[in-house]
Amino acid sequence: MDDTYKTKDRAAVHYTTARMGFILASVLISLLILAGCKPTVPAPEPSDQPLTAQPAPSLTVSLSPTIFNTPTVSATSSQSVTPIPTAIMPGTIRQGALFSNLSPYQVEEVATGDYQPDNPTCGETYLNTLSELNSEILLTLTYSTPVVPDQIEVYTGDGTVAIKHIELLNSLTGLGSLIYEGDKAFATEPVTAGACTQKLILPADIDFEVDTIIISFHDLASAAQLGAVELLGHLEKYTEPPIYWRVPLPEVVVDLSVNQSGIVYLSDEANGLFAYDVEGNQLKAFSVPDHAAITSVASDPAGNLVLTDSGFGWFVKLSPEGYQLSAGGDGDYYEAAVNPLDGSLYLLHDNSLSLFNSDTAEFIRQIEMEEQLVITSLSFNNQGQLYALCHTDYPATLIELDTSTGEELDTILLGRSNFGEIIARDLAIDGSDNFYVLFSNNTAQIAVHMLDKHGSLVKRFGTLSTEYGSWAEAEFFDPRAITVTGDGRFIIIGDGHEDSAFLTAYLIEIE
């Protein structure tokens, strides 16, 4: 027997190198805009349950290490004090407000954006023409990237700014903290450029991420003086593990899978099918029929390769050497996952799951799912629990599916804020039931989020680049697929666009 899988009439046909265009990637992107999943709002700390909702991240900020001066503040003085410079940790993010609303006036764009020295005025002087209302004056500022705050910096003119209190808030969980109540002194720094003359600096000692600042004023004239309110902080659980290797690819990846022996299977947009080792060496290029269109690759417990082929409308099971072991099905399948407990094969087609015996290719049953569920990235853990990504217009979620009924059992919300677009692209699970979610967009622009089996964030790493053709290691442009070895040591990612594509591996030290 040769090493080529057979076509439906069982004639041996070899794959060609002809390009087949976008396959799985375009299907997945189109799914993102459809209706979706019923996410649950995560609790701050999950309990010992199989799956509990936990927020994950979300727009574009620079993670380049930057040193800022942090003042110390007297808690007793009623006068402004001069700050004593100290260094804020590398990796601090400085950001201006994305949106704002001044109530009860319902005025927007007060103190939004970073401080701009070229603005002709400091603040919004037209607010002084409005009538004072017998109501609390609140400025609510929202920020694109949730951060664990280090301090806030308020740019003002040289007049008196009468502030009652300042509260920091996480818009998703509702957690908030009052960091200023009017009886404390602000540290100040002179502003040497632009219309604003001083910067009020307030440290924040909070252990959760925030994306909202609420400032209460004694009078409208105080609110009118604000030129900008900048939030400084760092990303929760962000780390920068070293890249183990990175190799260029001739074509953009469609899907990845790694078997228990550490063989990485890769399909690409030119209909190529390859095997790599965890050192980044190409071991084999499989032969593939001309009219095939590979949409997904998966590994079974014995280390065999299972692929879905929308060109012929079936699935094929190959040995690691490339010999066809079985083939079956009759449909356009876009995702494949093998249950490690019994080797049964689950294939995704629209809003249904087709269940097969992968050894005999015998059809077992069809599982119809709820109509509003639009899922991708099927993946089993070692206990035989089936997970998937569920996409809506907003937000993306990670769900557990009942393997018998397709019913949604539990949900993890993958956004860490109510603001910004979240696109979760692919999912992998290691032998300890940790989840690895690959994003192509979120509010922190971090590519990979590792969650524990309860859905709590363990770490996140890899930045999302917007610079096509020049992105560096540890940056990812349009990431497509992720896979992880059972021990969690090797995390392998395929990304790229058009004529630039890469396969990247992280080697994670096991603690």
C-alpha positions as CSV (number, residue, x, y, z in Angstrom):
1,M,0.0,0.0,0.0
2,D,1.4,3.4,-0.8
3,D,1.3,6.5,1.5
4,T,-1.5,8.3,-0.3
5,Y,-5.0,8.4,1.0
6,K,-7.6,7.3,-1.5
7,T,-10.4,9.2,-3.2
8,K,-14.0,8.1,-2.9
9,D,-13.7,5.6,-5.8
10,R,-10.7,4.2,-4.0
11,A,-8.4,5.1,-6.8
12,A,-5.0,6.4,-5.6
13,V,-4.7,10.0,-6.6
14,H,-1.8,12.2,-5.5
15,Y,-2.0,15.7,-4.1
16,T,-0.7,18.5,-6.3
17,T,0.9,21.7,-5.4
18,A,-1.8,23.8,-7.0
19,R,-3.2,26.5,-4.8
20,M,-6.7,26.0,-3.6
21,G,-7.3,29.5,-2.0
22,F,-8.8,30.2,1.4
23,I,-10.6,27.2,3.0
24,L,-11.1,27.0,6.7
25,A,-10.0,30.6,7.4
26,S,-12.8,32.2,5.4
27,V,-15.4,29.9,6.9
28,L,-14.3,30.7,10.4
29,I,-14.4,34.5,9.7
30,S,-17.8,34.3,8.3
31,L,-19.0,32.5,11.4
32,L,-17.9,35.4,13.6
33,I,-20.8,37.7,12.6
34,L,-23.6,35.2,13.2
35,A,-25.8,34.8,16.2
36,G,-24.5,33.1,19.3
37,C,-24.1,31.8,22.7
38,K,-25.8,33.2,25.9
39,P,-22.6,34.0,27.9
40,T,-22.7,34.1,31.7
41,V,-21.0,36.9,33.5
42,P,-18.0,35.6,35.4
43,A,-17.6,35.6,39.1
44,P,-14.4,37.2,40.5
45,E,-13.1,33.9,41.8
46,P,-14.3,30.6,40.4
47,S,-15.2,27.7,42.6
48,D,-14.2,24.0,42.2
49,Q,-16.7,23.3,39.4
50,P,-16.0,21.9,36.0
51,L,-16.3,25.2,34.3
52,T,-17.1,28.7,35.6
53,A,-17.2,32.0,33.7
54,Q,-14.2,34.2,34.0
55,P,-13.4,37.3,32.0
56,A,-10.5,37.3,29.6
57,P,-8.9,40.2,27.8
58,S,-9.7,42.8,25.1
59,L,-7.7,47.0,21.7
60,T,-4.4,48.2,20.6
61,V,-1.9,49.4,23.1
62,S,1.9,49.4,23.2
63,L,3.5,47.0,25.6
64,S,6.9,48.5,25.2
65,P,8.6,49.0,28.6
66,T,8.3,52.7,29.6
67,I,9.5,54.4,32.8
68,F,7.2,57.0,34.3
69,N,7.6,59.1,37.5
70,T,5.3,58.1,40.3
71,P,4.7,60.6,43.1
72,T,4.2,60.0,46.8
73,V,1.1,61.7,48.2
74,S,0.5,63.1,51.6
75,A,-2.7,61.8,53.1
76,T,-3.1,64.6,55.5
77,S,-2.2,67.8,53.7
78,S,-5.0,69.7,52.0
79,Q,-2.5,71.4,49.7
80,S,-0.9,70.0,46.5
81,V,2.5,68.4,47.1
82,T,5.5,67.9,44.9
83,P,6.0,64.3,43.7
84,I,9.0,62.3,44.6
85,P,10.0,60.4,41.4
86,T,10.0,56.6,41.5
87,A,10.0,54.1,38.7
88,I,6.8,52.3,37.5
89,M,7.4,48.7,36.4
90,P,8.4,48.1,32.8
91,G,5.4,47.1,30.6
92,T,3.2,49.9,32.0
93,I,0.5,51.0,29.7
94,R,-0.5,54.7,29.5
95,Q,-3.8,55.4,27.8
96,G,-6.3,58.2,27.5
97,A,-10.0,57.7,27.7
98,L,-11.8,56.2,24.7
99,F,-15.2,57.7,25.5
100,S,-16.6,60.0,28.2
101,N,-20.0,61.3,29.4
102,L,-20.6,64.2,31.7
103,S,-23.9,63.9,33.6
104,P,-26.5,65.2,34.2
105,Y,-25.6,67.3,31.1
106,Q,-25.1,64.3,28.8
107,V,-22.1,66.0,27.3
108,E,-19.6,63.6,25.6
109,E,-15.9,63.9,24.7
110,V,-14.8,65.7,27.9
111,A,-11.2,64.9,28.7
112,T,-11.0,62.1,26.1
113,G,-7.7,60.9,24.6
114,D,-4.1,61.5,25.7
115,Y,-3.0,64.9,26.7
116,Q,-2.3,66.9,23.5
117,P,0.1,69.9,23.9
118,D,-1.0,71.4,20.6
119,N,-4.6,71.9,21.8
120,P,-5.4,75.7,22.0
121,T,-7.2,75.4,25.3
122,C,-7.1,73.2,28.4
123,G,-10.4,71.5,28.9
124,E,-13.8,72.5,27.6
125,T,-14.4,76.2,28.3
126,Y,-17.9,76.1,26.8
127,L,-19.1,74.1,29.9
128,N,-18.9,77.3,31.8
129,T,-21.8,78.7,29.8
130,L,-24.1,75.9,31.0
131,S,-26.4,76.4,34.0
132,E,-25.6,74.7,37.2
133,L,-28.1,71.9,38.0
134,N,-29.1,70.7,41.4
135,S,-27.5,67.3,40.8
136,E,-24.2,65.6,41.3
137,I,-21.8,66.2,38.4
138,L,-20.2,63.0,37.3
139,L,-17.6,62.5,34.5
140,T,-17.5,58.8,33.4
141,L,-14.5,57.9,31.3
142,T,-14.0,54.5,29.6
143,Y,-10.7,53.1,28.4
144,S,-10.0,50.6,25.7
145,T,-7.7,48.3,27.6
146,P,-8.5,47.0,31.1
147,V,-5.4,47.3,33.3
148,V,-4.5,46.7,37.0
149,P,-4.1,50.4,37.8
150,D,-0.9,52.0,39.1
151,Q,-2.0,55.6,39.0
152,I,-4.1,58.2,37.2
153,E,-2.9,61.5,35.9
154,V,-5.3,64.5,35.5
155,Y,-4.2,67.4,33.2
156,T,-5.8,70.7,34.2
157,G,-5.5,74.5,34.0
158,D,-4.1,76.6,36.9
159,G,-7.5,77.2,38.5
160,T,-9.0,75.3,41.5
161,V,-10.3,71.8,40.7
162,A,-12.8,70.8,43.3
163,I,-13.2,67.0,43.2
164,K,-15.5,65.1,45.6
165,H,-14.4,61.6,44.9
166,I,-12.8,59.3,42.2
167,E,-13.8,55.7,41.6
168,L,-12.2,53.0,39.5
169,L,-14.5,50.3,38.0
170,N,-14.4,47.2,36.0
171,S,-17.4,47.5,33.6
172,L,-17.7,43.7,33.1
173,T,-17.7,42.4,36.6
174,G,-19.0,45.6,38.4
175,L,-16.1,45.5,40.8
176,G,-15.1,49.1,41.9
177,S,-12.9,50.9,44.3
178,L,-13.0,54.4,45.7
179,I,-9.5,55.8,45.5
180,Y,-10.1,59.5,46.4
181,E,-12.7,61.1,48.7
182,G,-11.8,64.8,48.6
183,D,-9.9,64.9,51.9
184,K,-6.6,63.9,50.5
185,A,-4.0,66.0,48.6
186,F,-3.1,65.4,45.0
187,A,0.6,65.3,44.1
188,T,1.2,67.8,41.3
189,E,3.7,68.2,38.5
190,P,4.0,71.3,36.2
191,V,3.1,70.8,32.6
192,T,5.6,72.6,30.5
193,A,4.0,72.3,27.1
194,G,0.5,73.1,25.9
195,A,-2.5,74.9,27.4
196,C,-2.7,72.8,30.5
197,T,-0.4,74.0,33.3
198,Q,-0.5,71.2,35.9
199,K,-0.9,67.5,36.3
200,L,-2.7,66.0,39.3
201,I,-1.3,62.5,40.2
202,L,-3.1,59.9,42.2
203,P,-1.7,56.5,43.0
204,A,-4.0,53.5,42.8
205,D,-3.5,50.4,44.9
206,I,-6.0,47.9,43.4
207,D,-5.5,44.2,42.5
208,F,-8.1,43.9,39.7
209,E,-8.3,45.3,36.2
210,V,-10.3,48.4,35.6
211,D,-11.5,50.1,32.4
212,T,-13.6,53.0,33.8
213,I,-12.9,56.1,35.9
214,I,-15.7,58.0,37.5
215,I,-15.0,61.5,38.8
216,S,-17.5,63.5,40.9
217,F,-17.1,67.3,40.9
218,H,-18.3,70.0,43.3
219,D,-19.0,72.4,40.4
220,L,-19.1,72.5,36.7
221,A,-16.2,74.9,36.4
222,S,-13.9,72.2,37.8
223,A,-15.0,69.7,35.2
224,A,-14.5,72.3,32.5
225,Q,-10.8,72.5,33.3
226,L,-9.9,68.9,32.6
227,G,-7.8,68.5,29.5
228,A,-7.2,64.7,29.8
229,V,-7.4,61.9,32.3
230,E,-4.7,59.2,31.7
231,L,-4.8,55.8,33.2
232,L,-1.5,54.0,33.9
233,G,-1.4,50.3,34.7
234,H,-0.3,46.9,33.7
235,L,-2.0,43.8,32.2
236,E,-3.0,41.1,34.6
237,K,-1.0,37.8,34.2
238,Y,1.0,39.1,31.2
239,T,4.3,37.4,30.6
240,E,6.9,37.3,27.8
241,P,8.1,33.7,27.5
242,P,11.0,33.2,25.0
243,I,10.4,31.9,21.5
244,Y,11.9,28.4,21.1
245,W,11.9,28.5,17.3
246,R,10.2,30.3,14.4
247,V,10.2,29.0,10.9
248,P,8.8,30.6,7.7
249,L,6.1,28.8,5.8
250,P,5.4,28.8,2.0
251,E,1.7,29.2,2.7
252,V,-0.6,30.4,5.5
253,V,-1.7,27.8,8.0
254,V,-5.3,26.5,7.9
255,D,-5.1,24.2,10.9
256,L,-2.7,22.5,13.4
257,S,-2.7,19.4,15.6
258,V,-0.1,17.6,17.6
259,N,-0.3,13.9,18.6
260,Q,0.9,12.2,21.7
261,S,4.3,11.5,20.2
262,G,4.9,15.2,19.5
263,I,4.3,15.1,15.7
264,V,2.8,18.3,14.6
265,Y,0.3,18.1,11.6
266,L,-0.1,21.2,9.5
267,S,-2.5,22.0,6.7
268,D,-2.2,25.2,4.6
269,E,-4.1,27.3,2.2
270,A,-2.4,25.7,-0.8
271,N,-3.8,22.4,0.3
272,G,-0.5,21.3,1.6
273,L,-0.3,18.7,4.4
274,F,2.9,18.4,6.4
275,A,4.3,16.8,9.6
276,Y,6.8,18.6,11.8
277,D,8.6,17.7,15.0
278,V,8.6,19.9,18.1
279,E,12.0,21.2,17.1
280,G,10.6,22.8,14.0
281,N,11.9,20.3,11.5
282,Q,9.7,19.2,8.6
283,L,9.4,15.4,8.7
284,K,7.0,14.7,5.8
285,A,5.0,16.2,3.1
286,F,1.9,14.1,2.4
287,S,0.5,13.5,-1.0
288,V,-3.0,15.0,-1.4
289,P,-5.6,14.6,-4.3
290,D,-6.0,17.5,-6.7
291,H,-9.6,18.3,-5.8
292,A,-9.3,18.0,-2.1
293,A,-9.8,21.0,0.2
294,I,-8.6,20.2,3.7
295,T,-10.5,22.2,6.4
296,S,-9.3,20.6,9.6
297,V,-6.7,18.3,11.1
298,A,-7.0,16.4,14.4
299,S,-5.1,13.6,16.2
300,D,-6.5,10.4,17.7
301,P,-5.3,8.7,20.9
302,A,-3.1,6.3,18.8
303,G,-1.3,9.2,17.1
304,N,-3.1,8.9,13.8
305,L,-4.1,11.9,11.7
306,V,-7.8,12.7,11.0
307,L,-8.5,15.3,8.4
308,T,-11.7,16.7,6.9
309,D,-11.9,17.3,3.2
310,S,-14.7,19.5,1.9
311,G,-13.5,18.9,-1.7
312,F,-14.7,15.3,-1.6
313,G,-17.1,15.9,1.3
314,W,-15.7,13.3,3.8
315,F,-13.1,12.6,6.5
316,V,-9.9,10.5,6.1
317,K,-7.9,8.8,8.8
318,L,-4.1,8.4,8.1
319,S,-1.3,6.7,10.0
320,P,1.7,8.9,11.0
321,E,3.4,7.4,8.0
322,G,0.6,8.5,5.7
323,Y,-1.3,5.3,5.0
324,Q,-5.0,5.5,4.8
325,L,-6.7,3.7,7.6
326,S,-10.3,4.6,7.0
327,A,-12.5,7.2,5.3
328,G,-16.2,8.1,5.4
329,G,-18.9,10.7,5.8
330,D,-20.8,12.7,3.3
331,G,-20.8,16.5,3.9
332,D,-18.8,19.7,4.2
333,Y,-17.2,19.3,7.6
334,Y,-15.3,22.2,9.0
335,E,-13.9,21.0,12.3
336,A,-12.9,17.6,13.6
337,A,-12.2,16.3,17.2
338,V,-11.5,12.8,18.5
339,N,-12.8,11.7,21.9
340,P,-9.8,10.3,23.7
341,L,-12.0,7.9,25.8
342,D,-13.3,5.8,22.9
343,G,-11.8,7.2,19.7
344,S,-15.2,8.4,18.4
345,L,-15.0,11.2,15.8
346,Y,-17.0,14.4,16.0
347,L,-17.4,16.5,12.9
348,L,-18.9,19.9,12.7
349,H,-21.2,20.9,9.9
350,D,-23.2,24.1,10.2
351,N,-25.1,23.7,13.5
352,S,-24.8,20.0,13.8
353,L,-22.3,17.4,14.9
354,S,-21.9,14.2,13.0
355,L,-20.6,11.3,15.1
356,F,-18.5,8.5,13.5
357,N,-16.5,5.5,14.5
358,S,-13.1,6.6,13.2
359,D,-11.8,3.0,12.9
360,T,-14.6,1.7,10.7
361,A,-15.9,5.0,9.4
362,E,-19.4,3.9,10.5
363,F,-21.9,6.7,11.0
364,I,-23.3,6.6,14.6
365,R,-25.7,9.5,14.9
366,Q,-26.4,13.2,14.1
367,I,-26.5,15.7,16.9
368,E,-28.5,18.9,16.3
369,M,-27.5,21.9,18.3
370,E,-29.3,25.0,19.4
371,E,-29.9,27.3,16.4
372,Q,-28.3,30.3,18.0
373,L,-25.0,28.4,18.7
374,V,-22.3,29.2,16.1
375,I,-19.3,27.3,17.1
376,T,-15.8,26.6,15.9
377,S,-12.6,24.9,17.2
378,L,-13.9,21.6,18.6
379,S,-11.5,20.2,21.2
380,F,-11.6,17.4,23.8
381,N,-9.8,17.3,27.1
382,N,-8.5,14.0,28.6
383,Q,-11.7,13.4,30.5
384,G,-13.7,13.3,27.3
385,Q,-15.3,16.7,27.8
386,L,-16.0,18.5,24.5
387,Y,-15.3,22.3,24.2
388,A,-15.6,24.8,21.5
389,L,-15.4,28.5,20.8
390,C,-18.8,30.3,20.3
391,H,-18.9,33.5,18.3
392,T,-21.5,36.2,18.3
393,D,-21.3,39.9,17.2
394,Y,-20.1,40.4,20.8
395,P,-18.6,38.7,22.8
396,A,-16.8,35.5,22.1
397,T,-17.1,32.7,24.6
398,L,-15.7,29.3,25.4
399,I,-18.3,26.6,25.9
400,E,-18.6,23.0,27.0
401,L,-21.0,20.9,24.9
402,D,-22.8,17.8,25.9
403,T,-21.4,15.0,23.8
404,S,-24.7,13.2,23.5
405,T,-27.1,16.1,22.9
406,G,-24.9,19.1,21.8
407,E,-26.5,21.1,24.6
408,E,-24.4,24.0,26.0
409,L,-23.4,22.9,29.5
410,D,-21.2,25.8,30.7
411,T,-19.7,29.0,29.4
412,I,-16.6,31.1,30.0
413,L,-16.8,34.7,28.7
414,L,-13.6,35.6,26.9
415,G,-13.9,39.4,27.1
416,R,-12.4,41.4,30.0
417,S,-14.4,44.5,29.2
418,N,-17.7,45.7,27.8
419,F,-15.8,47.7,25.2
420,G,-13.9,46.6,22.1
421,E,-14.2,43.7,19.6
422,I,-13.1,40.2,20.7
423,I,-12.3,37.6,18.0
424,A,-11.2,34.2,19.4
425,R,-9.7,32.2,16.5
426,D,-8.7,28.8,17.8
427,L,-8.6,26.6,20.9
428,A,-6.3,23.9,22.3
429,I,-6.3,21.9,25.5
430,D,-3.3,20.3,27.2
431,G,-3.2,17.1,29.3
432,S,-3.9,19.0,32.5
433,D,-7.1,20.5,31.1
434,N,-5.7,24.0,30.7
435,F,-7.2,26.0,27.8
436,Y,-5.2,27.9,25.2
437,V,-7.3,30.5,23.4
438,L,-5.8,32.1,20.3
439,F,-7.1,35.6,19.5
440,S,-6.9,37.6,16.3
441,N,-8.3,40.7,18.2
442,N,-9.0,41.7,21.8
443,T,-8.8,44.8,23.9
444,A,-5.2,44.2,25.1
445,Q,-4.0,42.8,21.7
446,I,-2.5,39.7,23.3
447,A,-2.5,36.7,21.1
448,V,-2.7,33.8,23.6
449,H,-4.6,33.4,26.8
450,M,-4.0,30.4,29.0
451,L,-6.9,29.5,31.3
452,D,-7.0,26.8,33.9
453,K,-9.7,24.1,33.9
454,H,-12.1,26.4,35.8
455,G,-11.6,29.2,33.3
456,S,-9.4,31.5,35.4
457,L,-6.6,33.3,33.6
458,V,-3.2,31.7,34.2
459,K,-1.1,33.7,31.8
460,R,-1.2,35.5,28.5
461,F,1.5,36.2,26.0
462,G,2.3,37.2,22.4
463,T,1.3,40.5,21.0
464,L,-0.9,41.1,18.0
465,S,0.8,43.1,15.3
466,T,-0.8,45.5,12.8
467,E,2.4,45.8,10.7
468,Y,2.0,43.5,7.8
469,G,5.3,42.2,6.4
470,S,7.5,43.4,9.3
471,W,6.2,41.7,12.5
472,A,8.8,40.2,14.7
473,E,9.1,37.1,16.9
474,A,6.6,37.0,19.7
475,E,4.3,39.1,17.5
476,F,1.5,37.6,15.4
477,F,-0.2,39.0,12.4
478,D,-3.6,37.4,11.7
479,P,-3.0,34.2,13.7
480,R,-5.0,31.2,12.5
481,A,-4.3,28.1,14.5
482,I,-2.8,26.9,17.8
483,T,-1.9,23.5,19.2
484,V,-0.2,22.3,22.5
485,T,1.6,19.2,23.5
486,G,0.0,17.1,26.2
487,D,2.5,18.2,28.9
488,G,1.9,21.9,28.0
489,R,5.6,22.5,27.3
490,F,5.3,23.2,23.5
491,I,2.7,25.8,22.3
492,I,2.7,26.1,18.5
493,I,1.0,28.8,16.6
494,G,0.5,29.4,12.8
495,D,0.0,33.0,11.6
496,G,0.4,35.1,8.5
497,H,-1.2,36.6,5.5
498,E,-0.7,36.2,1.8
499,D,3.0,35.7,1.1
500,S,4.2,36.0,4.7
501,A,3.5,33.1,7.1
502,F,5.2,31.6,10.1
503,L,5.1,28.6,12.4
504,T,6.2,29.6,15.9
505,A,6.8,27.5,19.0
506,Y,7.1,28.5,22.7
507,L,8.8,26.2,25.1
508,I,7.2,26.7,28.5
509,E,9.1,25.7,31.7
510,I,6.8,23.5,33.7
511,E,6.7,24.7,37.3
